[in-house]
Amino acid sequence: MFFLSPYWLFAASAILVPIAIHLWNKRQGKTVKVGSLRWLEASASKRWSSIRLKDVWLLVLRCFILILLAGALAKPVWVHPPGKQKSRNAVYVGQELLYSTAIKSIKPAVDSLLQRGYTLHHYALGFAQITQEQWQALSSNPNDSTVGNGNHWALLPAMAQHYPQPQDSVWLFTSDQQRHFKGAPTAMQQNIIWIPVALEATTTWLQAAIKIGPDSIQFILGNSTREGTTFSRIRSAFSDQAQSINVGAGRQVRLQQQGDSLWVHMQKDEQKVFVRNKPLRVSIVSGKAQQADVKYLQAAIQAISNYTGIPITMKPVAITASPDTAAAWLFWLSSEELPQTWKQQVQQQGTRVWLQKAEKPATTTAHFASAGGNIKLRQLSKIIASDRYTSLWLTSSGEPLLTKQPLGKGAIYHFRSGFSPRWSQLGQSAQLPELLLPLLLPQAAASVYDVRALDEEQLKPTVKTLQESIKQESQQSHLIPWLVLAAFILFLAERLIATKRATA
């Protein structure tokens, strides 16, 4: 207990007043002189020599009433210590693990946590709880199935809000595949234990198809593993009556004519790919500071053309020139702002723009992991942060290197480095054409097939310490009403006793 206005406690000294009154109000009895005593002279009354306290309990009541009133004026507060909060314990499992044979690898750990009182939840929007019966059904008969990519980093803050106390405990099991991580990671609470599970998977898909002759088609097949993504080309003859073509390794692709367009898709895959029969037009705008990057970009695009068999025309465009309406790609290597006319073409016609402004560079020592090894990055420009951007390339430290911004029918790609040796080793890397190929020849569902793995240090966000302010605050109760009530009751008792004494 403590007092908000302790100086009012000095008012308790008022108890001296009833004590003094009590002592001085000693009642004198009536003197009756008898016989010869009436001839004696009256002597001085020695009041102080014969003081005797009378009605002690009445005095105590009056003093205690004053003490209670002084205590009420001092505003006493009773502090209730916070009760110990019950910890909340939970296990979260990513969708890609729940619906794959990898669930067997985490089943013993999850079962052990469930026996200790943990609750089990989906690591997906809504964080729905998984009952014991559902868990046993999923873990007893696991099946590999394709699930949505989601974004594990984006879900982390929402999940952490449910467990703000330091004594809470959360175990999170997810895969380490890159396709489940977009944007940049946020800080992770220290009461969350994140266990990444390695998924051994290999996917093959049809990235592009090109008609290179009246009776010949070249297919570009993508292949993704934990180590990286590679592409291979297969040329095959076909006829107008052909319905399916063997592309090797027992894989079949089916052809489908829709009007004047020819489409193709792999069996058991609903994603269709348009068979190109025209050159791919690319426009390049470059400022003075990015002139050195242009030759590396042109060499990479030419290598893609030679490898795929797709004729690609590259046309330099002046900054002030009107947009090429037939261009599928624009590489804007300039610090100038992208003109509104180009933005309109992106929105309306689906043109894709590569922005490489190279503004505010900073000396950086970082690496970008590719199928051929790490590529050194010397400089990075400032980060453009937005929830609408999707990170396509990440550095080894988890920083976004290439992000995608959807805009109408098209998209804008923000690149934070460069191709010249001053910026990075990308231009001199043999992996640059392979990195640009899925961008120039996009596959709508390419992210579904991407099973590359992130390094554990790159996957996990930094850990933040929970602040003590999260703990429950102590509750306070004001005692003024109770002191006033006690003083009033004692006052009634004092009046009752004093009245009885007066009439006695």
N, C-alpha and C positions, 0 to 999 in steps of 0.2 A: 504494500500500500504506500502511496505517496500523496502529497498535497499540492494542488495547483496554485494555491495562494497561501503559502506557509506563514507569511507575516501576520495573518489573522490569528495565529495561535497565541500571540501576545494578549489577545482579548481574554484568554483564560485567567489572566491575573485578576479579573473582576471578582473572582471568588473571595478576595480579601474583603469586599464590601459586606456580604452577609455574615462573614466571620466577625467583623468589627461590630456590626449592628447587634449580633447575637450576644457579644460580650458586654456591650454597653447597656443593653436593654434588660439588665438584671432587675427583676421586680422586687420593690421594697415592701416588706410586711408592715401592717399598722401597729404602732407601739401603744400599749395601754399601761400607764403608770399605776402601780398598786402600792398602797401603804406609803411607807417612808421613802420609797424610791422616787416618788414624785418631787422630793426636795433636792434630789441630786441634779447637778448640772449636766446638760447633754454633752456628750463627747463627740468629736468628729468621726464620721463614718469612714472606716477604712475599706473602701470598695475593692481595691486591688489586692488586699491581703486575704480576702476570703472569696475569690472568684471560683466558682464551680460551674462547669459546663452542664447545661440542662438541655433536653430535647436534641441530643446529639444526632440522631437519625434524621431529624428534620433539617438540621444544618447540612448534613451530608447530601441530602436530596437537592437542596438549593444550590450547593456548590457543583454538584454533578450536572444540574441543568445548565448552568453557565458554561461548564467545560464542553458539554455537547453542542451548545450553540456556537461557541468559539471554533470547535472542530468543523461544524457545518460551514461557517464563513470561510474557512481555509480550503474548502472544496476538496475533500478527500476522494481518492480514486483507488479502487482495488484492481490490481493487475492479475488477470488469469493467465498463467503460463500456457503457451500453445500445446495442445495435445499432440502426441506423436501421430503423424499422418501415415496411413497405410500405403505401402508401396504398391505400384501397379506394374505387373510383369507381363510381357507379351512377346510372341514370336511372329514375325512377318516373313512370308515366302513369296518370291516373285512368281508371276504367272508362267514364265518360261520354264521354271523348275517344277511347278505343280503338274504341268502337262508334258512331262518328258521323263525318260528313264533315269535322268540324273536325280530324280527324287529319292532313289534308293540310297544315294551317298549321304543324304542329309537326314534320312529317317531315324537312325539311332539317336542323333543329337536332338532332333525335335521331340521324339518320344520321351527322352530323358527330361527335357524342359517341361513338357506337358505334365509329367508325373510330379514335378515340383510346384505345380499350380499356375503355370504360365497359360495364357490364352493364345489361340492360333488365329491369324488373320491373313487375308489376301493382301499382298503389296500392290494394290491397284486403287484407282479412284473409289472412294467410299470405304476402303479398308474393311470390307465385310468379314465377319467372323466365320471361321471354318469349324464346324462341329466335329466331335470325335469320330462319328460315323462317316462323315465326308472325308476326313483325313485318312482313315483306314481304307476306304474305297479307292482313293487316289494313289496311296502309297503301295497298296497291295497289287494293283493291276496298272502299272504306269504305261502310258502310250505317248510316243513322240507325236506332237501336233504343232502346227504353226499358230502362234498367238501374236497379238499386236505388239508393236515395239515398245510403246509407252516411253516414259522418261523417268528413270529411277532418281536422278538428281532433283528433278522438279517435285517429286512426291515427298522428299525427305523433310522439308520444313513443316508440311501439313501433318505428317506422322508425328514429328517431334512435339507438336503442340499438345498432344494427348498425354505426354509424359514429361512434364516440366520439373518434377521433383528430383533432386539428386539421388534419392533412394530408389527411384523407378529403374527398371531394367528392361531393355529391349534388345532382342536378337533379330538380325535382319539377314536373310539368305537370298541372294540373287545370283544370276549368272554374271560373267565378266565380259559379255559380248558388247562390242561398241554400239550396236544398233539400239541398245536400250539406254543409251546415255546421250543426251543432247544439251547444248548450251554449255554453261560453266557450272561447276559444283559450288554449293553454298557450304558454310561451316556446319559441322555435325556435332550434336551434343555428346558429351563425354559418357552419358549413360546408354548410348547406342553402340552395340557391337555388330559390325558389318562383316559378314563372312561371304566373300565372293567364291562361287563354285565354277570350276573350269568345265566347260561343255565341249566335248570332242565331237564336232559336227563338220560335215562337208556338204556344200550345196553347189549345184550346177544349174545355170539358167541361160536363157537366150537373151543376150544384150542387144544385138542388132542384126539386121539382115539386109544385104545389098544385092541387087540384081546386076551382075557384071557382064551379062550377055543375054542373048535371046533365049538361051536354054541353060543358063548357069546362075546359081545363087551362092553367095558367100555368107556364111553364118559366123557371127562372133559370139562365142560362148564364154560366160563368166564362171569362174570357179573360186569359191571362198573357203578358207580354212582358218584355224586359229592364228596362223602365222601371217596371213595376208590374202589379197585377192589378185588373181591373175586372169588373163584372157587368152583364148586360143581361137584360131579361125579354121573353118572347115568349108571347103568348096564342094558343091554337089550339083550334079545335073538334074534338070527337072523338065517336065513337059506340061502343057496346059491341062492335060487330063490327070496329072499326078495329084494325089490327095495327101500322101505322106512321103517323107524322105528320111533315110537313115543317116544320122550325123555321127555315128560311131559309138562304141561302148554300150550298144544296145538301146541307144536313145533315138526316139523318133520325133520328128516335127511334122505338124499338119499344116497344109496350105489352105487358105480360104480366100476366095475372090469376092470382094464387095464393091460392086460398080467397077470403076476404073482402078481401084486400089487392090493390092495383093497383101494379105496379112498372113502371119505365120505364128504358131505357138507350139511349145513342147507339149507332149502328151502329159496328162495329169496336171497341167498348169493352165489356168484360165487367163493368164496375162498374155495378150496378143502384142506382136511387134510388127510395125509397118515395114514392108519391104521397100527400101529406097531404090529409086532409079534415076535420081537427079543429083547433081553436085550439091554439096553443103557449102553455103555461102557464109563467110566470116568476115566481119569488118573490124579493123584495128585502128584505134585512135591513140596517139602517144604524144606526150609532152616532151620537152627537152630533157627533163630529169630522168625520164623512163626510156630514152632511146636505146640504151644498152640492153634493156630487157626484151625489146621487140624481136631481135634475132634469135634469142633462145626460145621465145614463144613460137615463132614461125617454124623453127626447126622441129619442135615437138609436134606441132599440128601436121607438118608434112610427114613426119614419121607415122602418125596415126593414119593418114591417107594411104601411105604405102603399105601399111600392115593390113588395114581393113579392105582396101580396094575401093574405098569411097573417094571419088574426086572431090577435093575441097579447094574452093577458091578463096584466097585471102586478099582483101582489098584494103589498102591504107585509106583512111578517111580523115579529112581535116576536121578540126574541132568545131568549126562554124558551119560545116556542111550539113545538108539535110540527111535524115536517116535513110539507109538503104532498106526499103520495105521488103526486099527478098532475103535479107540477111537473117539467118537463124541465131547467130551469135554476134555480140559486140564486145570487144575487149577494150575497155576505157582505161588506158594507162596514162592518166593525167590528173593533176591536182585541181583542174577545173571542175565545176559542178556539172553533173549530167543534165543536158538540156531537157526541158519538159517534153519536147517532141519525141525524144527517145523513150521517155517514161510512158508516154501514151502508146507507143508501139509495143512496149513490153506488156502493158495492160490489155491492149486490144488484139494484138496478133500473136502473143506468146513468145516474143523475142526474149532471149536470155542475155543478160549483161554481166560482164566481169569488171568490177570496180577495183582498181589498184591505184589509190591516190597517193600512197607513200607520204602521208602527212605526219609530222611530228615523230620521226623515227627515234628509237632508243637503242642504244647498244645492248645487245642481248646475246646470251649464250644458251641456245636451246636446240632441241632436236625434234625432228618429225619422223616418226616410225613409218616405214613403208615395207613392201614385200622384199625389197632388195637390201634392207638395212636402214640404219638411221641416217637422216639427211640433216646436216648442220644448218642452223639458221643464225645469221649474225645480227640481224636487225628486225624489229617488229614495229609497226605503226600502232597508234592508239586503238584501244578496244571500243567497238561500237556495241553497247549493251542494249539488248531488247529481247523481250519474251517471244517476239514473233520470229526471231532468227533461229535457224537450226545449224548447229555446228557440224560441218562435214569433215574437216581436217582439224586435228588437235595436236598440240605439241606434247612432248613427253611429260611436261609438267601440268598438262590439263588445260592450257590456255587455248582458246579458239584461234585457229590459223585461217580457216576458210569457213565463212558462214553463208547461209542461204536465206534470202528474204523473199517470200512469195509476194507477187504483185500482179493482180489480175490473172490473165492467162499465162503470164511468164514469171520470171524470177530475176532477182539481182543477187549476185554473188560478191561478197566483200572479202578481198584478199589482203592480209595484213603484212605481207612481206614482198619480195620481188624475186626475179629469175636471175638477175645478174650476180656475179661473184661478190659485189659490194653488199648485197642483201643476204644471199644464201647460196647453198650448193644445189638448189633445185634445177637451175638451168643446165648444169653440168651432169645432172643425174640421169641415168638411163631409165629411171622410174617415172620421170615427168610425163612422157606420152601415155603410160599406163594409168597415171593418175588423172589425166585430162580426158581419157577416152570415155569413161562413163558420164562425164559432164557434157561432152560434145554430142554423144549418142545416148541420151538418157533412157533408162528403163523405168517405167512408172513404179514398179514394185521392187527396184533394186535393193532398197534398204531391208526388205524382208529376207533376202538371200545373204545378206552380209553377216557372217559369223566370226569376224575377226575379234580378237580378244584385246582388252585393255590391260596394261600393266596394273598390278594391285596398287602401287603407289600413286598411279595416275587416276585410278578409279575412285579411291577413297578421298573424301574431302578433308580439309583440316578440321581438327577437333577443337571445340570451344568449351570452356569451363562454365558450368551453371553457376549463376550468381546467387548469393545468399538471400537476395531480395525475393527470390521465388518462394521461400519458405512462408508458411502461414504466419501472419502477424498476431501478436498477443492481443487478447481482448481486454477491454477496460470497462469497469462498472463504477458509476458515480454513486457515492454513499450519502450524499446530502439528504435525499428524502428520508433515508432510514434514521439518520441522526436527528432530524427535525421531529420525526414521529416519536422517537425515544424520549426527546426532551419534552414533547407535549404530554406523553403518558406520565412522565415523572412529575411534571407540573400539576397534573390532575391529582396525583397521589399526594403531593405536598400540600395542596389546598385542602384535600380531605382530612389529612392528619392535623393541619393547623386549625381547622374548624372544630374538630373534636376536642383539641386541647383548650381552645378558647371557651368552650361550653362546659368543660369539666369543672 
